[in-house]
Amino acid sequence: MVVSFSSPGLRRLVRRAPSGCRRSAAAALAVVAGMVLSACGLGSDTSVFSRSLNDDFVGMAAASEPEAALVARNILRGGGNAADAAVAGSLALAVTYPAGVSLGAGGRCLVIDGQAGRSGVLEFPAAGAAGVGLPALVRGLAVLHDSYGEIKWQGLTGPAVRLAGGVAVSRTLAAALAANSRKLADDPLTAALFLDGSGQPLQEGDRLVQPALRRILGQIQFESGGILYTGQSGRTLALTLRDMGLAVTAADLAAVQATWGAASAAGAVDGRLRWLAAGQATGAAATGTRHSGGGIVTADGSGMVVVCGLSLGAPFGTGVTVPDWGFLLAEPAVTTSGTTALAAELSDSARTVYSAVAVIGDAAAAERAQGLLARLGDGAPAAAALAATVTAATQAVAFHCPDGVASRAAPCAIAADPPGLALLDRR
């Protein structure tokens, strides 16, 4: 799904409003003139939106699932920056798109804060103990928030808590459920969540309720993300995993890390730099499919850009839900490196971002990300650029601003594929 918006002074008004008013304002702002949600059965195959910067630019967001994009958009509307929006949107993906993302996922994020002259690649692979991919998503998002966030952690985790209490199944998730129904039926807890009483996968529009996940997200909201890794709760999770027959200790969970590094130079074109964040495909990571991960890209009015690729290594990971914790485990030894690639095009000073992309799903992700970046830079329409990039095994999110994110000189395009996500009006 994609969301982009302009509104002079609105960001300041929402930020200054009391918390209850901010929530009401965010809900009201979900109604956008001319919006067509193809995830609800309308619109075209590839979601894409172009925005004009005649007014103050607040931000834009695209994600692999509609509700997650709306969550990210609302965070930007409420005064958050691109990092805040990426954190909240990624947590929402772990609720609304469990085919590709869960608290058990791993991933990487590329952050470019041109105004502050800072950038980096955050790696948080779901790799560790033998026989299981360890949950790394919350660790990674907590580090991203600590490094760049402005809104309090509780405000960013709240939307995911709400969604876990009940959310309509999107077209994107329904397609994944239908394609993986046999796998889902193999685990009783997973089947109880995603199959109906007759053993059929939930359909588009059906209500998905995840009470155990909601309880855990509520603890994460008010006790921090450390509950999965340290203290009594971390020890309890380790014992639960051992009771499932997995060789995981409390020390293994405590050792889950998220580390900052630098993007690799991927050449220069017409005086613009191209950066890449990717790795080599190994093991389970080499066999991903379209529903094995999820992506999100966000940008704010200051020019900060965050793009993340997240992965369970296979659709619905192992297919096994952790009892009392409510999240799916990633495939063993998933590094996310081979199936997730991020790329960006910047000015030679690295202070202006023109394009950012994430490609998730197969061993050629790095090559596909660079190809998508080149197509956008050559002026191809976003929908056409994505259509030429994605395959039956991949998905992508991307944006392109010919004169830079914060410029008012030319319109930007932001898009997400696979099909059936969203279409917003072109102005």
N, C-alpha and C positions, 0 to 999 in steps of 0.2 A: 504494500500500500504506500501511497505517497501523499504528503501534505506539504503545502507551502503557503505562506501568508504574509500580508503586509498590513500594518495598522499603526498609524502615528499616535504615539502617546499611550497606546493601550497597554503595552508592557509595563510602563510605570504605574498605571492605574491598578492593574491586577496585582502587582507586587506590593502596593501599599494597602490593598484591601485586607480586611480581617480574613482569617483562614477560611471560615465558612463561606464568605463571599467569593474568595478565590476559587473554591471548589465549584460553586454555582456558576461562576463566570467561565470556568474551564468547560463545564458541561454545555453551557450555552454556545460556546465557541466551536463545538463539534459540528454545529449546523453552518455549513459554508455554502454561500450562494453558488448554484451551478454544480454542486458536488454530485458525482455519480459513483456509488460504491459497487464496483463489479464483483467484489467479494460477496455481496449480497445478491448476486445474480444479474447485475446490470453492467454495462460498459464493455470495453474491449479487452483483448487478451493481455497486452502489456500495459501496466499502469505507468502513466507518465503525465507530468504537469509542467507547464512553463509559467513563470511568474514575472511580472514587471515590477521594477523597483522604483516606481514613481513615488511611493510613500516610504516611510521608515521600514526597513527590512528587519523582521523579528527573527526569522529562522526557517529552516526546512528540514524534513525528515522523511526517510523511506525505510521500510522494513519488509521482511519476508511474510509478515502476517498483518492484517489490517488493524486490529486492536493495538498491537505494539506500536505501530506508526502513530496512531492517535494519542497514545500515552506520551510518546516522545514529543509530539506536537504540543500537547497541553503543558508539558514541563517548560518548553520554550516560551509558550504564551504566558506562563506564570512567572517569568523572570529568570529561569534557569539558563545555563549555557549549554553548548553542544555536548560537553561531557556529562552533565546532569541528564540530558535527554537520552544519551546513549545508555547510561546506566539504567534508567527507569524503563526504557524501551526493551533492553536486553532481558531484564527481569520479567517483563511482561511476556516476551517470547517464550520464556521457560514455563509459562502458564498456558498461553494460547496456541503455541506451536510445539508441543512436546515431540512431534515427529523429528524435529531437528535440534531442539534446544531443551535442556532441563537444568536443574541445579547440578546435575552430574556431568554437564558438558565442559569442554575446554574451548579455548579460542585465542584470538589475538586481536588487538585494536591498534590502529594507527591514529595518532593524535597530532594535529598541526595547529598550534596557537600562534599565528603570524604576528598578532599585535604584541604579544609578549616575547616573541622570538624563541619560542620553545617548541620542540617536537619530539616524538619518540614512538617506539613500537612496544606495546605491552604484550608479553607472552604469558599465557596461563594454560598450559597443556593438561589435558585430563589423562595423565600418565603416572604410573607409580607402581603399586603393588601388583604382583603376578596374578593374572586372571581377572583383573578388573581395572577399568579406567576410573581414577579417583576424581571426585567432584571438585572442579576448579573454578567454575563460573563465578561464584560469590566472592571467592578470594580475588579474582581478577577485577571484578567490578568495584570492590571495596578499595583496591589500590588505585584504580582509575579515579574514583571519587576523591580519595585522599589527596591525589596529585593535582587534580584540575577542577573538582566540583565546587559549586557555590551554594546550592540548596542543601539543607540538612538531609542526612541519610534517611530519616523517617519519612520525609516527604517524597523521596524517590522510590521507596519500597512499597508505599501505601497502595498505588494502583495495582500492583501484582497481587497483593493480599485481597483486594476487592475482586479482581478477576477470578482468583482461585475459588471464591465463593460461588461462582456461577457465571459462565460466559457462553454465548452462542458459538457453535462450531462454525468456523469460516469455511469458505469453499476450498481454500488452500489446505487446511487441516483435513477436511472431509476426503479430499483426494488421496492424501497420505494414509488415512485410516482404511479406505477401501483397498488400497494397494498392498496393505500389510496386515490384513485382518487375521490371517493364519498365525502370524508371529504374535500378534496381540493376544490371541486365544491361549497361547502356551503357558502364560503366567496368570494365575487366578486374580491377583490384585490388579494387574494391567487390564485384564479382560473386564473386570468390574468397573473400571474407569471409562474405557473407550468402546465397549460393546454394549448393546442393549440387552434386554431380557431374553431375546431370542437368539443371542449370539451374533447379531449383525452389527457392523461398525456404525457408530453414530453418524448421522447425516448432517449436511449443511443446515444450520438453523437449530439443530438439537442443542439442548443445554448441557454443557460439560461442567461438572461440579467435582472439585478436588479437595475434600475436607482436610485430609492429612497434610497436603501441601500448603493449604491456607494456614494451618496452625504453625507449621515450620516457618513460613514466610512472616507470620506475625511475630515470631520470636526473633527472626533476623531483623525485622523492622525496629524492634525496641531493645534488642540485646546485642546487635551487630552481627555481621557475617561470621564472626569467629565461632559461632555455636557449632558449625560443621567441622571445626578443626581442633579446637582446644577445650580445656575444662571438662566438666562432667558431661556436658552434652556431646562433646567430641568423643569422649570415651564410650558413651552410650551408642553413638553411631557406629563406632568401630566394633563394638560387641554385636550390634545388629547385623553388620556385614559378615562377621565371623559366623553367626548363627545361620546365615544364608550359605555357608560353605566357602566363603571367600577369605583368602589369607591376608587380611587387613588388620593392622594394629593401630592403636592411638597415635603412635609415633609416625606411622605412614601418613595419617591425615594431617598431623601437625607439620609435616614436611612439605605439604602442598604449597607451591610458591607461585607468585606472579612477578615477573622481572621485566625491567625496562631495558630496551636496547635501541639501536638506531636502524632506520630503514636503509636499504641498499640503493645505491645510485643505479638507475636503469637507463642512463643516457640523458641527452638534452636535445630539444627540438626548438629551433627558432628562439634560442636564448632562454627557454623554459626548462626547468629541471623535471625529471621523472624519477619518482621513488617507487620502490617495491618492497613489500614485506611478505615473504613466502619462504618455503623450505622444501626439502625433498620428500616425496611420498615414501612411506615405509609401512610395512605390515598392514594392519587393518585400514590405515588411513588411505591406502592406495585404491580401495574398492568402494569409495563413497558413491552415493546416488543423490538425485535431486533433493530428496527429503532427509538427507543425512545431516543437515546443518541449517543455519539461518544467518541472515545478514542484516545489518542496520547501518545507515549513514545519516549523520546529523550535521547541521551547520547553523551558526548563530550570527547575529547582527555585527558582532565584532570581527567576524572572519574566522573564528575557530571552527575547525572541522574534525569530526571523529568518525571513523569507519571501522566496523568490527565484523569479523567472520567467526561464527561459533559452530561447534560441531559435536555430535554424539558418535561420529564414525560410521554410523549406519542408521537407516530409518528407525526411530524409537530406540536407538542404542542397542543394548542387549535385549530389549523387550521386557526386562525385569524391573519391577517397581520395588523400592526399598520399603518394607513394612514400617508403618508409623511415621515415615518421613515423606512418602508420597512422590518421590521423584525417580525417574528412570536412570539407570546406570549407563555410562558410555561403554563402547566396545573396549576390550582390553588393549592396553598400550597405544591408545589413540594419541597421536601427537598434534593432530589437526594441521600439521605443516603441509602435508601433501595435498589436502583437499581444500585448503583455505588460502586465498591470496588477496592481498590488498595493494592498491597502487594509487598514486596521486601525481598530478602535474602542478608545478608551482613556479613562481617567479624565481629568478636567479638569486634573489635575496632570501628565498623561502618564507617570505612574509605574506604573499598572496597565493591563495589556492584557486586553481581554475577547474580542476576535476578531481574526483575521488571515486574509487570503485572497490567493490568486494565481489569475488567470484568464489563460490563454494560448491563442491560436489565431486571433483575428479582429480586425477593425478596431473592433469594439464592445467590446473587452476592458474598457475603463475603465467603461463603463456597466454591463456585466455584473458586474464586481467590486463596484461600489457596490450593485447590486441584491442580490447574494449577502450582502454585509455587512448590509444592511437586513433581509433575511429571517432571518438568524441572530439579529440583535438583537431581532427581533419574537418570537423563541422557536420558530421553525420547526425541526423536527428536521434534523440536518445532512444526512442523505441526501435528504430532501425539498427542502432549500434548494439543494443541488447539482443535483438533477434539474431544478429550475426554472430553473437558470442555464445549464448547459452545453447545447451544440448539437452537431450532427454535425461542426462545425468547431472546437470548443473543448474544453479540459480545465481542471480546477481542483483546487486543494488548499485546505483551510480548517480552522480550528478555532474553537470557541466555548466560552468558560467564563463562565457567567452572573455569577459573582462575582470573576472575574479568574484569571489563570493560576496564581498561587501560593496561592490561597484553598483552604481545605478545606471550605467551606460548601456547595458544590453541585458536581455532576459536570460534567465537560467532555466535549465531543464533538469528534472530529477525523476528517476524512474526505478521500477523494480520488476523483476521477472523471476519466477514463472508466471503464467497467465492467471487471470481471475483475481487479481489483487485489488486494483482500484484505478479509477480515472477521475481526475479533477478537471474543472473547466480551464481552458486556455484563454488568457486575457491578453 
